[in-house]
Amino acid sequence: ILVKGDNMKFFTEEWFRGGCYNLPGIEQYYESLKSIRGQVGLLAEEPFLFHDAKIKNVIEKGNNKWNNELILKFDSSQCLANISMLVLKNYDILLFSEIKGCWWLAHEIYKHNQLFILNILFIDNKDNIKYFEIEFEKIIEIEH
């Protein structure tokens, strides 16, 4: 069951501070990603593709939940993804943290009804963990 603002199940602060060990049930999560591959791009491929991407800017466009965009621009020179920007269309931020200047550690993504819920674990330059959760309808990936 998905609850607003409380959907990070595996890649939590406790997981990160505890040494990033595999967690019980993670295989089922990886299996669930197969059903959304092709719908959310690299987000459904591997939770660590964006690891060490640094958020340069977060831009919100539009003010209607069903006609808006959230743009995440980042420096991906230190991560495996060849993406410099994600555009999340028709979004609603469920759990907000100031993430500009933070590094992406890991993420989880789930399908809920006709939407996707993306949970991201970040760390800032003072070693503080930040959670960011967003519900969206469609994603566009912009390569370097």
N, C-alpha and C positions, 0 to 999 in steps of 0.2 A: 504494500500500500504506500503510495507516495503522499508525503505530507509537506506542505509548503515550508521551505527553508530547512528541511531535515532529511535530505536524501543521499548524502554522502555515506556510503556503507563500508567501503573498503579503504580508500586512500584518505585517511583522516590524519589529524595531527598526531594522534597516538601511534599510528602506523609509521609515520615519518620519523618521529622522535625515537621510536623503538627499533630503528634500523631497517625499515622498509622490507620486512619479511613477508612472504606469502601468507595469505589469510584463508581460513576455512571458508569455503563457498565461492572463492574467486573463480574457479573453473566454470561454475554455472553462469557467473557474470560474463566471462569471456564468450561462452556459448550464446548468451542472449544477444551479444553484439552482432552475430551473424544475421539476425533478422532485420537489422536496420542498416547494414552495409549498403552502400549505394544511395542512401537517403541523406546521410550526414557527413559524407566525405571521410577525411582522415580521422575524425573524432571517433569513428567506430572501428578503426583499425588497431590501435594500440594506445593504451592510456599514457604512454611515456614519449610519444612522438614529439610533443610540444614541451617536454621537460627542458628547463633552462631558457625558454623563450621569455624575453623581458618585455613587459607591457609598456609601450611608448605612449599610447593614447587610447582613450575610450570616448567614443563620440555617439551621442544619441540624436537620431533624426526622426522627426514626426512626433506627434503627441497622442495619437490614437493607437490603442493596443493592437488593432488589426490592420494598421497601415503605418508601420514604423520600422526603424532599423537601429540595431546596436552594432557599432563598428569597433572591433578590437584590433588595433595596430600594434605590431610587436617586432622586436629584433629577434629573428630566429636564427641568427648566425651560430649560436651555440647549441641548437637543438637539431633533431633529425628531420623535422618537417620542413619542406621547402615552401612554406607559406609565410607571408608577411602581414596578412590581414584576413580576418574572418568577419563576414557580414551576416548577422543573425536577423532574419526578417520576421516581422510580426511577433515581437517578443514582450515578455513581462519579466522584470527582475524580481525574483522571489526572495533572494537573500543578498543584500548589498554589502560590499566592502570596498574601500578605496584601493584599487589595484594598480593604478598608474605607478610605474617604477618597480613593480613586483615581478618576481620570477614564477613562472608556471611550473608546478611540481608534477601534478598528475590530475586526471579528470575521470569522471564517470558520466555516462550518458544513458538515458532511459527513454523509451517511448511511453507516453501516457496519453491515452485516447488518440487524437490525431496530431498531438504536439510532441516535442522532445524536451526533456529536461536535462540540462547540462550543469554538472557540479564541478567546480574547479578548485583545487587546493593551490594556494599561492604562498610565497614567503617574501617578506620585505627585507630591506637592507639592514634591519635591526634584529633579524631572526624571528620576527613575529609571523605566525601563521594567519592566513586570511582565507575565508571561504567566500565563494561567489557562486550563486545559483541563478540560472535563467531558464525560462520556458520560451520556446520559439517554434515557429512553423517550418522555416526553411533556412538553409545556410548556403552561403557562397564563399568559396575559398579563393583568395587572390595570391598567386605565387609571386616570388621575388621579381 
